[in-house]
Amino acid sequence: MGNHNIHPNFPSIYKLKGNHGVPGACAECGSLKGVVLPLQDVLDDIVNAVYGIVLPDSEDCLTINVIKPAAATTTSKLPVVVLIFASGFEFNSPATSDGSTIEHSLALGEPVIYVSMNYRVSAFGFLASVEIKAAGVGNLGLQDQCEALCWIQKYITAFRGDTTHYVWGKSAGAISVSLQKFATGGNTEGLFWAAFMQSSASVPIGSINNGQKYYDTIVEQTGCSGAADTLACLRTVPYPTLKAAQNTLPGLFSYQLIISPTSTDAEFMQWIQTYWLPELAAAQAVTLNSLYPSDVVDGSPFNTGFLNELTLQYKQIAAFQFHTSDIHNIYDDGELMDYLINFAMNLNPNGRAVPNWPTYTTETPNMMMFLDSFFIPTTIINDTYRAAAMQFLANITLEFPM
C-alpha cells in the first residue's frame, strides 16, 4: 500500500450515533458541474462549497471502521457486515453511512458487527490508460477494498467477530462486490462468504485503455506532457495539483439531468448518444427511444401516473438512470435492514418481523417489491415487468461496455 496504512480509527464499542469520528474521505472528484442551467449551476455551487466542508478529503485516507456491540464477549463470534460505500467510484466515504446497523441488529435480537472501509476513488483510485495498464496499477480502488478485506479477515476476531463475514455494497459498492467476486474467477479466497448487493450488480467493463483521453488531460494539466515517462512524472506531482487536475474532468453528475434541459425525444436521444452510448447505431437509438418513451405515464417512479414529473421529461430520464428509494428504506428502519441482518445471521433474508422473501429462480422469478405503505410494506411480483426494455439495455451495455 506504499506509505498508506490501514488501521481502525475509532473505538470498537458502539455507543453513539453519527459519524463516530470517521476521518476524511479519499481524494474525490470535486467538481459536480455539468448541466448549463442557472438553477443547476446554483445547486452545483452549493454542493461544491458544502461537500468539502462536511466530508474533507485527504491523501492519507485508507482507514477501516469497526463498530461492535458493547456486550460482545470473547466467545461471541458475531456475524460481520462489511459495507463498501456507493457514489459512482468518484466520491463519498464511510462517514455518510452511520452505525445504525448495530442498533437495528440489537433491536432484532441478532447482534452483528459493522465494518466500513475507505478506498481511493476517481483518478486516485481508477485512473485508466495504456500507461496504467502497462505498469499494472489499474483499479487501485478495488485493490484497496481487497486489502481492507484481508485486514478484516486477519483481525476481526479481536473485535469478537466471526471470520466468515458478509460483504454489503450499495450502487458502486455493489458493483465492487461483484468485481471482487469475479476478480479471481469466482474464488473469493475466504475474504468473504456471501454478498448483499443493493442498487446494482455486475456490469460490463471495457478495456482500461478506454480512459486514455482523461489520463492525457491530467498529464497536460499537471505539466507532465513533456516527460519521457508520464506516469512517473505524475507520481511526483503534489497532491493539491493532482487533485485540481482531476477536478477538470467530467464527473458522475456531469451527465445527470436532475434539472432536465431536454424537451423533445430528439434532445433526449442526443443526450444519450453524447454522454452514455456514443457508439449507438441509428436503429438501436430508435428502439431505445421506443422502450424509454417521453410519455409521463410510462416513466419512473413507475405506476404513478402523472405524478412525480418534476421537470419536463424527468420521468423518462429517471427510468433510464436514477435510484434512491432503496437507500432510504435500509437506513430509515425499513424492511431492507431486517433482511440484511437476517441474511448476515443465517444466509437467508427471512426471519422475524418481515414477510417471507421467496427464492428467485429463472423458472419462478419472484421479486420483492417495497411499497410506500405502512400497512402493506411489501409484495411479491414476477420479475417480468418492463422485460423488453431491460433486456435491450442489458444487451447494449454488453455490446458497448463501460
N, C-alpha and C positions, 0 to 999 in steps of 0.2 A: 504494500500500500504506500510505498515511498515514505514521506515524512508524516503521513496521516496515521493517526491512531484510532482504533475503535475501542470505546470504553463506555460503561454505564455512566450516565451523567446526572441521575437524581436518585434519591433514596428508593429502595425497593418496597418500602412499607406504604401501602395505599391508604391515605387519609383524606386527601383534599381533591376537589375537582379543579379543573383548569389546566394550564399547560405544564405544571409541575416543574417549572424552571427549565423547560426544554430550550436548548441553545438555538442559535440562528440556523437558518436553512443553508443548504449548499448554494453556491452561486447560481442565480436564477436568471431567466430571461426577463429583463426589467422593463421592456417596452411592450405595452399591450395595444399600441395603436394599430389601426388597420383600415377602418371604415371612415371615409371622408364625409362626415356629417357633423354639424355643430354640436348636437346633443351627445353624439357618440364621443366626440373629442372631449367634451366636459367630463363624461364618465371615465374615459381613459385617463385624463389628468388626475382625477380624484383617486382612482385605483393606483396609479403610479406613485402618487405622493404618499398615500396611506400605507400601501403594502410594504414598502421598505422600512417603515417605522414599526409596524406591527410584527413583521417577520424579517428582521435584518438578516442578511446573508453573510457568509464567511467562507474563506478557503479552508480553514481548519474546522471541518463540519461532520466528519464521519463518526457519528455517535449512535449509540443504541440505548433505548429507554426501556427499563424493566419495571413493571408495577405488579406487586403481588398482594394478596390479602394479608392483613396483619396477623391473622390467626394461623397461617400456614406453618407447619412444623417440618422437622427433618424427615418425617415419614409420609408427608402429604402426597408427593409426586403428582402435582396438579397438572391438568392439561394446559398447554401453552398455545395462545393465539398470537400469531406474528402478523402484524399489519405492514403491508407495503403501500405507501400512500399514492394518491392519484395526482392528476393535473397535467396530463399530456407530455410527461417527461421534460417539462420546461420550468416548473416552479413548484412551490409548496414545501412542507416539512411536516414531521410528526406533531408539531405544535398545534396544527389545525384539527387533530383527532385526539380528544382527551381520553382519560382512562375510565370513562363511564362504563365501559365493558365490564370492569371489575364489579362495580356497584350492581349492575344488572345481573351478573352471574351469582352474586351473593344473595340477591333477592329471590332468584330461582332455586337457591339451594344447590347450585352446581358451580362452585368457585373455580375460576381459571386464573392463569397468569397472563397479563397483557404485555406484549413486547412490540415496539415500533423502532424503525431504523431510518436514518438519513442515508441518502445516496446522491451522487452527483447527477445533476440534470443539465439540460440544454447543451451548449457547446462544451462545457466542462465534463459532461458525462457521456455525450453521444455525438461528438464531432465525427464527421464521416468524410472520407476522401480516399483517393488512391494511395496517398502517403500514409494515412492512418491504417489502411488495410495492410500495406507492406510492412509496417512496423509492428503489426499485431496488437494494436492498442485501441481497437474499436469497442464500443459498448461498455465503457468503463463504469457507467451507472449500474449495469447489470452485474458486473464483476463486484462492485461494492455490495450489492444485495447478497451475492453468493458468499462473500467474506463475512458479512453480518450473520448469515445463516450458519456458517461454520462456527463463529464465536458462540452463538446461542446453543448449538449442539454441544459444544465443549463445556460451557459454564452454567447452563440453565439449572442444573441440579443444585448449585449453590443457592439458588433462589427458590428452592423447593419445587422445581418444575420437572416434568417428565420429558425425556429427550425425544419421545415420539410426538413432536409438536405439529401444529397445523398452520399453514400459511394462508393469509387472507389478503386479497388485493381488491382495490376499487379502481375501476376505469383503467388508467395506465398501470396501476398496481396489479390489476387482474391480468393485463397483457404481460406484465413482468412475470407473474406466476406461471403463465403458460410457457413463456420463453425459458424460464428456469427448469420447467418440466422437460422441455424438448432439447435443451442445450446438450445433454449427454445421452441422446437417443431414448429419452423416457425414463432413464435411471436417475433418480434424484440423489443417489449415493447416500441415503439416510439423512439428508439435510431437512427434509420434511416428509410427512407421511400422508397428508391429504390436503386438499386445496378448496377454499371457499372463494370463488371468483365472481365478483359483483360488478355489474355495469359494463362488462366487456369479457372477452375470451381470447382465443387465438386469432391473430390477424396475419395476413400475408405480409411478409417483409421482403423488400427488394434488396438489391446489391448495396453494400456500403459505399460503393463508388458514386451512388446517386446524389450524395451530399457534396460533390466536388465544388459546385458554384458557391456554396456557403463557406466552405473551407477557404476558397480563394479570396472571398470577401474579407474574412477575418485576417488572412495573411496580409492583404493590402492595407487594411485598417490599422494594423499593428506595425507597419513598416518592415515587414519581413519578405516583401516581394523579391528583393534582390539577393536573398540568401541562397546559397547552394543547397542547403537543407532547411526547408521552410518549417518543418516540424521541430527540428532542433532549435530554430530561432524562436518559435512560439513558446517553447519551454523556458526561455529567458525573459519573456515579456512580463512586466509587473502585473499583479492581479487586477488592479483598477483599470489598466489599459486593456487587458484582455477581456474583461467584463464589458467595458464600454464598446469594444468591437463586436462582441456577441450581441449586444443590445441594438445594433443597427440592422440585425437580421429580422425577417418576418417571424412572428411567433404564433402560438396557438390561436390567440384571439385576433390575429390579423385577418383570419378567414371566417370569423364568426359573424353572423348577421343578426345580432340581437336586436339592433335597430335597422330594419331592412331598407337598403336603398333600391331594391328591385321592385318593380311594379308590374312586370309582364313576364310571361313564360320565357320569352326570348332573353330577357335580362337574367332570369334565374339560371337558364342553361349557360349563359355566358359566364356567370359566376362559377358554376360547376366546372366548366371547361378551362377556366383561367386558373383557379386555385386548387381544385381537387383532382380532376381527371382530364388533364390536357391531351392525353392520347386517345380520348373517346372518339370513336367514329361517328359520323353523322347519323347513321341508322340507330346506333346504340343510344345516342343522345335523345332521339325521338322516343325510343322505348322507355328510357329513364323518366322522361318528362310525363309520359302517359301513366307510369306507375307511381309517380310522385306529383300529382296534379295540383294546380293552384286553388281548386275548389276548397273553401274553408271547411266544409263538412268532412272532407277526406283527410284533413291534416291532423297533426299531433298538438295537444293530447287527443287521442283518438276517441271516437264515440262521444264527443262533447258538442256536436252540432256547430252552432255559430259562435259558441263561447271561446274565449282564450285567444282570439285573433288580436294580439297586442299591437301589431303593425301590419301593413299590407303584406301578404304572403308570409307572415310569421309562421303560421301553422304548416305551410308547405316546407319551409326551411327546417322547422323543428322536427318534422318527420324524417328528415334526412340526417340530422346531426346531433340533436340535443338529448341529454339525460340529466336528471337531478333528483326526482322524487324519491328514488330508492335510497339515496344518501340520507335524506331527512328521515325516512322510515327507520333506518337501522340505528340512528343516533337519538331519535326522539321517542324512545321507549316503544318503538314499533315491533311488529311481529318478527321482522328480519333478524333483530338482535337475539330473540329467543331461539330462532332456528340456528343461528350461528353458534350459540353457546351449546345447544343440544348436539350439534354436529361435532364440536370440539370434544365433547364428553364421550360420544358414542359412535361417531362416524355415521350418524343418522340425524337429520334435522328434526325429526319428530320427537315429541316428548310432552311434558306437562304444559298446559296453558296455551297451546297453539293447535289449530286444526291440522289434520293429517295431510302431509305433503307426499303424494304418491310418487313412485319411481317413474322416471322418464325413460321411455324406450322408443325405438323407431316404430314399433308396432302400436304402442299406446303413448303418444307424445303428450303426456299430462304436464300442464304448466300451471304453476301457482300465480294467480293474479291478485295483486294487493289493491284493495279498494279504499277510497276515502270515505269510509263508513265506520262509525263506532259499533253498530250492532252487527254488521256483516263485514268484517275487515278483509276477508279473503274469499276467493272462489277458485275452483279448478276449471280451466278451459283447455281445449286442444291447441297445441302449437301449430295451428294451420292457418291462422288469420294472416292476411297480407303475405301469403306464402310466395306468390309470384314476384312481388316487389323485393322481398328479402333475398330470394334465391338469385334474382338478377343482380342485386348489389353484391352478393357473395361471389358470383361468377366474375363480375367486373373487377373486384379487388384481387381476385386470383390472377386475372389477366394483366392487371396493372397494379402490382403490389406497391406498398409504401416505399 
